[in-house]
């Protein structure tokens, strides 16, 4: 249980990419318990036939979780967090982004 992030890869047809019969995905370690703001990060290499990626911010268990400042960084070095204008989506979603309500 806890909060974590997961990344899926999709091909040009929008299908999940498989390797050896399993969906290719990367998942961070979960953060659980009462904590202050904690940085979740994960490094991954996208398969060659990746056209789009899906990033899920997940929480399982009881309680409340807040995600803030999600960003995707290209490269091998994770720099300091840089604020994102429109971080609260006050100006709407970015092109090709979707917002999902996963509440039960």
C-alpha positions as CSV (number, residue, x, y, z in Angstrom):
1,X,0.0,0.0,0.0
2,X,1.0,3.6,-0.5
3,X,1.6,6.2,-3.2
4,X,3.7,5.4,-6.3
5,X,4.0,6.1,-10.0
6,X,3.9,3.7,-12.9
7,X,4.8,4.2,-16.6
8,X,3.4,2.2,-19.5
9,X,4.4,2.4,-23.2
10,X,2.1,2.3,-26.2
11,X,2.8,1.8,-29.9
12,X,1.5,3.9,-32.7
13,X,-1.9,2.1,-32.6
14,X,-2.3,2.9,-29.0
15,X,-1.7,-0.7,-27.8
16,X,0.4,-1.5,-24.7
17,X,3.8,-2.8,-25.6
18,X,4.6,-6.4,-24.5
19,X,7.9,-8.2,-24.0
20,X,7.8,-11.9,-23.4
21,X,4.0,-11.9,-22.9
22,X,4.1,-9.2,-20.2
23,X,3.2,-5.5,-20.5
24,X,6.3,-3.4,-20.4
25,X,6.1,-1.1,-17.4
26,X,8.2,0.6,-14.8
27,X,7.0,1.3,-11.3
28,X,8.5,3.3,-8.4
29,X,8.8,2.1,-4.9
30,X,5.7,3.0,-2.8
31,X,5.8,5.7,-0.2
32,X,3.6,4.9,2.8
33,X,2.7,6.2,6.2
34,X,2.5,9.8,7.3
35,X,5.3,11.7,5.5
36,X,6.2,15.2,4.4
37,X,6.4,15.9,0.7
38,X,8.5,13.1,-0.8
39,X,10.0,12.9,-4.3
40,X,9.1,9.9,-6.3
41,X,11.3,9.1,-9.3
42,X,12.1,6.3,-11.6
43,X,14.5,5.9,-14.5
44,X,13.4,4.0,-17.6
45,X,14.2,3.3,-21.2
46,X,11.3,3.3,-23.6
47,X,11.1,0.4,-26.0
48,X,12.1,1.3,-29.6
49,X,8.5,1.1,-30.9
50,X,7.1,3.5,-28.3
51,X,4.8,6.2,-29.7
52,X,3.2,7.4,-26.4
53,X,3.6,6.8,-22.7
54,X,1.0,6.6,-20.0
55,X,2.0,7.8,-16.5
56,X,-0.2,6.7,-13.6
57,X,0.0,8.4,-10.2
58,X,-1.4,5.7,-7.8
59,X,-2.5,5.4,-4.2
60,X,-3.8,2.3,-2.5
61,X,-4.8,2.0,1.1
62,X,-6.6,4.4,3.5
63,X,-5.9,8.0,3.9
64,X,-5.1,11.0,1.7
65,X,-2.4,11.5,-0.9
66,X,-1.4,14.6,-2.8
67,X,0.6,14.6,-6.1
68,X,2.2,17.8,-7.2
69,X,4.7,18.8,-9.9
70,X,4.7,15.7,-12.0
71,X,7.2,16.0,-14.8
72,X,9.0,13.8,-17.3
73,X,12.6,14.5,-17.8
74,X,14.7,13.3,-20.8
75,X,18.2,12.3,-20.0
76,X,20.2,10.4,-17.4
77,X,20.5,13.1,-14.7
78,X,17.5,14.1,-12.5
79,X,17.9,17.8,-11.8
80,X,16.1,19.8,-9.2
81,X,12.4,20.2,-9.7
82,X,11.4,23.2,-11.9
83,X,8.0,24.7,-11.4
84,X,5.5,24.1,-14.2
85,X,3.2,26.9,-15.2
86,X,-0.4,25.8,-15.2
87,X,0.5,23.1,-12.7
88,X,-3.1,23.1,-11.4
89,X,-4.4,22.9,-15.0
90,X,-6.1,26.3,-14.5
91,X,-5.7,26.9,-18.3
92,X,-7.0,23.4,-19.2
93,X,-5.2,20.2,-20.2
94,X,-2.1,20.1,-22.3
95,X,-2.5,18.9,-25.9
96,X,-2.9,15.1,-25.9
97,X,-3.2,14.9,-22.1
98,X,-6.3,13.3,-20.4
99,X,-7.5,13.6,-16.8
100,X,-9.0,10.5,-15.2
101,X,-11.2,10.4,-12.1
102,X,-10.3,7.0,-10.6
103,X,-12.3,7.4,-7.4
104,X,-14.6,4.5,-6.7
